[in-house]
Amino acid sequence: MEAFFQVGIITAPHGVRGEVKVFPTTDDVRRFRRLKEVILDTGKERLNMEIEGVKFVKQFAVLKFKGYDTMDDVERFRQKPLLVARENAVRLGRDEYFIADLMGLRALDEDGQEIGILREVIETGANDVYAIDLKDGGELLLPAIKQCVLEVDVEAGYIKIHILEGLSSL
């Protein structure tokens, strides 16, 4: 399981006072209000960044980090991801999972036979869709609904599925 989750990507400095514009990669951009710190992944190291201020501009969060007070201070953070540790991630409800934890799970049929690997979670308006790479080389697009997803066991590394009539591999 992932120890860190990406919550956003710094797109650019915002203004001249050391603020950065962040494209959120989390479901709720407002969650930045509750964060006290994030981890900036520079590619070479991970820096703990204390959040001093948060505001919102359109779909972006604008963050001010403590100790970074000029545009030049934050320019080097452009296109860098912001992470949170698992213990600081949002609390999940029943039958909710982090997408990062689902990726790579073995897909089992109703009899427990492995049929493939969950490769991608596609977020749609109605429900998510699981893209499963089948052992025979095909792909199955499975709606993430209770009729199709019978059991998820992230710890054991599998998802048990039922393929509804009419769904087939590509």
C-alpha positions in Angstrom: 0.0 0.0 0.0 1.1 3.5 -0.7 2.6 5.5 2.2 2.0 8.9 0.5 -0.8 10.2 -1.6 -0.5 13.0 -4.2 -3.0 15.9 -3.4 -1.8 18.4 -6.0 0.8 19.7 -8.4 2.3 23.1 -8.2 1.6 24.8 -11.6 3.3 28.1 -11.1 4.2 30.9 -8.6 1.2 33.1 -7.8 2.1 36.8 -7.3 5.3 38.1 -5.8 4.9 37.0 -2.1 5.9 33.4 -2.4 2.5 31.9 -3.1 2.1 28.9 -5.5 -0.9 27.9 -7.6 -1.8 24.2 -7.1 -3.8 22.1 -9.4 -5.6 19.7 -7.0 -5.4 16.0 -7.7 -7.8 15.3 -4.7 -11.5 15.0 -4.9 -12.2 18.1 -2.8 -10.0 21.1 -3.3 -11.3 22.6 0.0 -9.4 19.9 1.9 -6.3 22.2 1.6 -7.9 24.4 4.3 -7.5 21.5 6.8 -3.9 20.7 5.9 -1.2 22.1 8.1 1.7 20.7 6.1 2.4 18.9 2.8 5.4 17.1 1.4 7.0 18.6 -1.7 8.6 16.0 -3.9 11.4 17.8 -5.8 12.4 14.6 -7.6 15.7 14.5 -5.6 14.3 14.9 -2.1 11.1 15.3 -0.2 10.6 18.6 1.8 8.2 19.1 4.6 6.4 22.3 3.9 4.4 24.1 6.5 1.3 25.8 5.1 0.9 29.4 6.2 -2.1 30.4 4.2 -4.7 29.0 1.7 -7.0 30.7 -0.7 -8.8 29.5 -3.8 -8.8 30.9 -7.4 -11.1 29.2 -9.8 -10.4 25.4 -9.6 -6.9 26.0 -8.1 -5.7 26.2 -4.5 -3.2 29.0 -3.8 -0.8 28.0 -1.0 1.7 30.1 1.0 4.5 28.1 2.6 6.2 29.3 5.8 9.7 30.7 5.1 9.2 31.2 1.3 8.4 34.8 0.8 9.3 35.7 -2.8 8.4 34.5 -6.2 12.1 33.6 -6.7 11.9 31.3 -3.6 9.1 29.2 -5.1 9.9 29.3 -8.8 11.9 26.1 -8.6 8.8 24.2 -7.3 7.0 24.6 -10.7 5.4 21.2 -11.8 6.4 19.5 -8.6 3.9 17.2 -6.8 2.5 17.8 -3.3 2.0 14.7 -1.1 0.5 13.8 2.2 1.3 10.9 4.4 -1.3 8.2 4.6 -2.1 9.1 8.2 -2.9 12.7 7.0 -5.1 11.5 4.2 -8.9 12.0 4.2 -10.8 9.4 6.2 -12.6 6.9 3.9 -16.1 5.7 4.4 -17.3 2.1 4.1 -16.6 0.6 0.6 -14.3 3.6 -0.3 -10.7 3.0 -1.3 -7.8 5.2 -2.4 -7.2 4.8 -6.1 -3.5 4.3 -5.5 -4.3 1.2 -3.4 -6.5 -0.3 -6.1 -4.0 -0.2 -8.9 -2.3 -3.5 -9.4 -4.8 -5.6 -7.5 -5.4 -9.1 -8.9 -8.9 -9.4 -10.5 -10.6 -12.6 -9.5 -13.8 -14.1 -10.9 -16.6 -15.3 -8.7 -14.8 -18.7 -8.3 -11.6 -17.1 -7.1 -9.7 -17.7 -10.4 -7.4 -14.9 -11.4 -8.4 -13.3 -14.7 -6.3 -10.2 -14.8 -4.8 -7.1 -13.1 -6.6 -3.8 -12.3 -4.6 -1.3 -14.3 -6.5 1.9 -14.1 -9.4 3.6 -12.4 -11.3 5.8 -14.8 -13.4 8.5 -13.0 -16.7 9.2 -14.7 -19.7 11.3 -13.7 -21.9 8.4 -12.6 -19.4 5.8 -11.3 -15.8 4.8 -11.6 -14.8 2.3 -14.2 -12.1 -0.3 -13.6 -9.8 -1.0 -16.5 -8.6 -4.6 -16.1 -5.8 -6.1 -18.2 -6.9 -9.7 -18.8 -4.5 -12.7 -18.8 -5.5 -13.5 -22.4 -4.3 -10.0 -23.5 -7.7 -8.3 -23.7 -9.0 -5.5 -21.6 -12.2 -5.4 -19.5 -13.9 -2.1 -18.6 -15.9 -2.9 -15.5 -18.3 -0.4 -13.8 -17.4 0.0 -10.2 -20.9 -0.9 -8.9 -22.0 -3.4 -6.3 -23.4 -5.8 -8.9 -19.9 -6.1 -10.4 -17.5 -5.5 -7.6 -18.2 -8.3 -5.1 -15.3 -7.9 -2.7 -12.2 -5.7 -2.4 -9.3 -6.8 -0.1 -6.5 -4.4 -0.5 -4.4 -6.2 2.2 -4.6 -9.5 0.4 -4.2 -7.8 -3.0 -7.3 -8.8 -4.9 -10.7 -7.6 -6.1 -13.4 -10.2 -6.7 -15.7 -9.3 -9.6 -18.8 -10.4 -11.4 -19.0 -9.7 -15.1 -22.5 -8.7 -16.0 -24.1 -10.2 -19.1 -23.2 -7.9 -22.1 -19.9 -6.8 -20.7 -16.9 -8.4 -22.5 -13.3 -7.8 -23.1 -12.0 -5.5 -25.8 
